[in-house]
Amino acid sequence: MKNNDWYRGMSFYQIWIRSFKDGNGDGIGDLYGVYEKLEYIKSLGVDGIWFSPIYPSPNADFGYDISDYKNIHPDYGDLAQFQKVLRKAHELGLKVIMDLVVNHTSDEHPWFIESRKGKDNPYSDYYIWRDKPNNWKSLFEGEAWEYDESRGQYYLHIFAKKQPDLNMDNPKVREEVKSILRFWLDMGVDGFREDVINFISKVEGLPDGLPFLPAVNGMPYYKDGPHIHEYMAEFREVCSEYDCFQLGEGPMTTVKSALQYMTGDTKSLDMMFSFDHMMADCVYTEYVHRSFSLVKLKKAFTKWQNALNGRAWNALYLENHDHPRVISRYGSEKYWRESGTMLAASYLFQQGTPFLYQGQEIGMTNIRLKHIDQYVDISSHTNFHTYHLKDSIEKRMARIHHSSRDSARTPMQWDATKNAGFSEEKPWFYVNPNYKRINVEAEEADADSILNFYRKCLALRKKSKTLLWGTYKEYFPSNEHIYMYERAYQNIRYVIICSFASHPVRVMKPKEYYGRKGKLVLCNYPKDAACDDRGYGWFRPYEARVYRFDL
């Protein structure tokens, strides 16, 4: 068994490659562009890279519908270029983890092409086929079953129609997964982020779902299924032979469920992405949307911090390829710099391993396109044409503007030149019009930029044992404007205070800190505000401060 606890002291940068940097001039981000920008990534203070899928794919779900697990999509380069990126990343001290997507494949994968030919085919049972479908709904595209005329049966797809679910009950499929793991680990990658991994085991018989839970009615029968830990143990056995780690994505997971994957005899993951804190504005898909609630966000943060302390390790994030931009959700585009930096402080100093998503470090915001046909994400189209159909087109588009995953997938804004410096050719998708103001080059030159604040946060975190390993405690949980938490280790305390208000608010010290004067070590406003023994005083809109106390 290898010791892979190295991930605990690290932070990662997620690359959704299609929109990161075009290096060969075709308008699509690629590995050549990644190679060019590795020094930039290193300069942020992160320790590793997570690649969203870069495998061959028809792009029905932009890479999460894989047609070949052991190759690179031609749009992005080839295996030789990937190895070049991997070598340089390692030379720079950056770990590299890949996306493992094995709940489903593309319907253009050779396994499915063979499986649909008939029941006598060697790949017949690689997927889930039925003569008569149950009543499950797909999370992306209508019913969860699609009729295949060539085979004369229905196949299961929890996500899009072009993403048929693999039959993990088939031992041959599990052997294929192990082969995929070994292929990339032998090449030198350092671990995997495992997509919707808690969906891979289905309840035997596939019973009908609850009729009053549209869109997720079948989830009780495919989330945390009966053989999930048995199958995960097989994959863990392979990974344990290498110095790598496994990070799971667990949609709709609970703390209790997540701990089963990360602790005890069933431990198969080192960390798990949870979704609780991303529900603070009730965004799950575009059809559910309410106002942001700081109390709800804090409750989710604190629940996971307390539950995992001393037992497991948190994966910290505010943005990824599946969520719209966080400033547009939890912050303020009016107070763009202030809220962007405050949000950084709100999560980077918690206990766990932070993940930054490309563009988050410069405060990229949601794009607002005029017509639904301009969006390319399958879930945005499905939800626009399925829900709230009695509302006006304007109201339905407003939901898309707030919630579409496409807002996280606009080309990276490198500078103020044409196409935001992403490509010399027309990009594959729309560039956010605010790129002339929000871009890497402009923020590199501004000491008080969001970019440089992220660097300050990551540097402070990395050099502090308290911020890496200390315990977590929240203060004033019912306060609707302030998020305040403490990290404590030995005789050092840090108190992180974040205002989520667009107006000045009064902040008082907790009783435990009466009479103690801390040192202000970080503030997101250009001129640090003073602290006195009576209290913290007034906080400006979206102000964040970090105090250190030596006890």
Buried (B, 14 or more C-beta within 10 A) or exposed (E): EEEBEBBBEBBBBBBBBBBBBBBBEBBBBBBBBBBEBBEBBBEBBBBBBBBBBBBBBBBBBBBBBBBBBEBBBEBBBEEEBBBBBBEBBEEBEBBBBBBBBBBBBBBBBEBBBBBBBEEEBEBBBBBBBEEEBBBBBBBBBEBBBBEBEEBEBBBBBBBBBBBBBBBBBBEEBBEBBBEBBBEBBEBBBBBBBBBBBBBBBBBEEBEEBEEEEEBBBBBBBBBBBEBBBBBBEBBBEBBBEBBBBBBBBBBBBBBEBBBBBBEEEBBBBBBBBBBBBBBBBBBBBBBBBEEBBBBBBBBBBBBBBBBBBEEBBBBBBBBBBBBBBBBBBBBBBEBBBBBBBBBBBBBBBBBBBBBBBBBBBBBBBBBBBEEBEEBBBBBBBBBBEBBBEEEEEEEBBBBBBBBBBBBBBBBBBBBBEEBBBBBEBEBBBBBBEBBEEBBBBBBBEEEBBBBBBBBBBBEBBBEBEBBBEBBBBBBBEEBEBBBBBBBBBEEBBBBBBBBBBBEBBEBBBEEEBEEBEBEBBBBBBEEEBEBEEEEBBEBBBBBBBBBBBEE
